[in-house]
Amino acid sequence: MIAFFRGVLNALSGIIAEISDQNAYRRHLAAHGTVHSPDEWRRFQDEHAAANSRRARCC
């Protein structure tokens, strides 16, 4: 029973990390070979915002 709840908590934390862009930021750091810093976070946010604005929106 405890293992079940741990699994649920792990799944929820993974979902929250994905929604809050934490996983995307980790992938960004890995892809660019950098470590976390305020400047790198700003660069990630700028790239993320630019990518979102280029996507076509329907309706």
MIDOSE-1310 file (N, C-alpha, C; in nm, 2 decimals, decimal comma, always signed):
residues 59
miaf	+0,08/-0,12/+0,00/+0,00/+0,00/+0,00/+0,09/+0,13/+0,00; +0,19/+0,12/+0,08/+0,28/+0,24/+0,08/+0,35/+0,26/-0,05; +0,39/+0,15/-0,12/+0,45/+0,16/-0,25/+0,36/+0,22/-0,35; +0,23/+0,19/-0,34/+0,13/+0,25/-0,43/+0,13/+0,40/-0,41
frgv	+0,12/+0,45/-0,29/+0,12/+0,59/-0,26/+0,25/+0,66/-0,30; +0,36/+0,59/-0,29/+0,49/+0,65/-0,34/+0,49/+0,66/-0,49; +0,43/+0,56/-0,55/+0,42/+0,57/-0,70/+0,33/+0,68/-0,74; +0,22/+0,70/-0,67/+0,13/+0,81/-0,71/+0,20/+0,94/-0,68
lnal	+0,27/+0,96/-0,57/+0,34/+1,08/-0,55/+0,45/+1,11/-0,65; +0,52/+1,01/-0,69/+0,62/+1,02/-0,79/+0,56/+1,07/-0,92; +0,45/+1,01/-0,96/+0,38/+1,05/-1,08/+0,33/+1,19/-1,08; +0,27/+1,23/-0,96/+0,22/+1,37/-0,95/+0,34/+1,47/-0,95
sgii	+0,45/+1,44/-0,89/+0,56/+1,53/-0,89/+0,62/+1,54/-1,03; +0,62/+1,43/-1,11/+0,66/+1,44/-1,25/+0,57/+1,52/-1,33; +0,44/+1,51/-1,31/+0,34/+1,60/-1,38/+0,36/+1,74/-1,35; +0,38/+1,77/-1,22/+0,40/+1,91/-1,18/+0,53/+1,97/-1,24
aeis	+0,63/+1,89/-1,24/+0,76/+1,93/-1,30/+0,75/+1,96/-1,44; +0,67/+1,88/-1,51/+0,65/+1,91/-1,66/+0,56/+2,03/-1,68; +0,46/+2,05/-1,60/+0,37/+2,16/-1,62/+0,45/+2,29/-1,59; +0,53/+2,29/-1,49/+0,60/+2,41/-1,45/+0,73/+2,44/-1,52
dqna	+0,76/+2,37/-1,63/+0,87/+2,38/-1,72/+1,00/+2,34/-1,65; +1,00/+2,28/-1,54/+1,13/+2,23/-1,48/+1,20/+2,13/-1,56; +1,12/+2,04/-1,62/+1,18/+1,93/-1,70/+1,24/+1,99/-1,83; +1,16/+2,09/-1,89/+1,21/+2,15/-2,01/+1,34/+2,23/-1,98
yrrh	+1,35/+2,29/-1,87/+1,47/+2,37/-1,83/+1,59/+2,27/-1,81; +1,56/+2,16/-1,75/+1,67/+2,06/-1,73/+1,72/+2,01/-1,87; +1,62/+1,99/-1,96/+1,66/+1,95/-2,10/+1,74/+2,06/-2,17; +1,70/+2,18/-2,15/+1,77/+2,30/-2,20/+1,92/+2,30/-2,15
laah	+1,93/+2,28/-2,02/+2,07/+2,28/-1,96/+2,15/+2,17/-2,02; +2,10/+2,05/-2,03/+2,17/+1,94/-2,09/+2,21/+1,96/-2,23; +2,11/+2,02/-2,31/+2,14/+2,04/-2,45/+2,25/+2,14/-2,48; +2,25/+2,24/-2,39/+2,35/+2,35/-2,41/+2,48/+2,32/-2,32
gtvh	+2,48/+2,22/-2,24/+2,60/+2,19/-2,17/+2,63/+2,29/-2,06; +2,53/+2,35/-2,00/+2,55/+2,45/-1,90/+2,49/+2,41/-1,77; +2,51/+2,50/-1,67/+2,46/+2,47/-1,54/+2,36/+2,59/-1,50; +2,28/+2,57/-1,40/+2,18/+2,67/-1,37/+2,24/+2,80/-1,32
spde	+2,19/+2,90/-1,37/+2,23/+3,04/-1,33/+2,11/+3,13/-1,37; +2,10/+3,25/-1,31/+2,00/+3,34/-1,35/+2,00/+3,38/-1,49; +2,12/+3,40/-1,55/+2,13/+3,43/-1,69/+2,09/+3,32/-1,78; +2,12/+3,19/-1,74/+2,07/+3,08/-1,82/+1,92/+3,06/-1,81
wrrf	+1,86/+3,09/-1,70/+1,72/+3,08/-1,68/+1,65/+3,19/-1,77; +1,71/+3,31/-1,78/+1,66/+3,41/-1,86/+1,67/+3,37/-2,01; +1,78/+3,31/-2,05/+1,80/+3,26/-2,19/+1,69/+3,16/-2,22; +1,67/+3,06/-2,13/+1,57/+2,96/-2,15/+1,43/+3,02/-2,16
qdeh	+1,39/+3,12/-2,08/+1,26/+3,18/-2,08/+1,25/+3,26/-2,21; +1,35/+3,33/-2,26/+1,34/+3,40/-2,39/+1,32/+3,30/-2,50; +1,40/+3,19/-2,51/+1,38/+3,09/-2,61/+1,24/+3,03/-2,61; +1,20/+3,00/-2,49/+1,07/+2,94/-2,47/+0,96/+3,03/-2,52
aaan	+0,96/+3,16/-2,48/+0,86/+3,25/-2,52/+0,86/+3,27/-2,67; +0,98/+3,28/-2,73/+0,99/+3,30/-2,88/+0,93/+3,18/-2,95; +0,96/+3,06/-2,90/+0,90/+2,94/-2,96/+0,75/+2,93/-2,95; +0,70/+2,98/-2,84/+0,55/+2,98/-2,82/+0,49/+3,08/-2,91
srra	+0,55/+3,19/-2,94/+0,49/+3,30/-3,02/+0,50/+3,26/-3,17; +0,59/+3,17/-3,21/+0,60/+3,13/-3,35/+0,50/+3,03/-3,38; +0,45/+2,95/-3,29/+0,35/+2,84/-3,31/+0,22/+2,90/-3,36; +0,17/+2,84/-3,47/+0,04/+2,88/-3,52/-0,07/+2,84/-3,42
rcc	-0,16/+2,93/-3,41/-0,27/+2,90/-3,32/-0,40/+2,88/-3,40; -0,47/+2,79/-3,36/-0,60/+2,76/-3,42/-0,71/+2,83/-3,35; -0,80/+2,89/-3,42/-0,92/+2,95/-3,37/-0,89/+3,06/-3,28
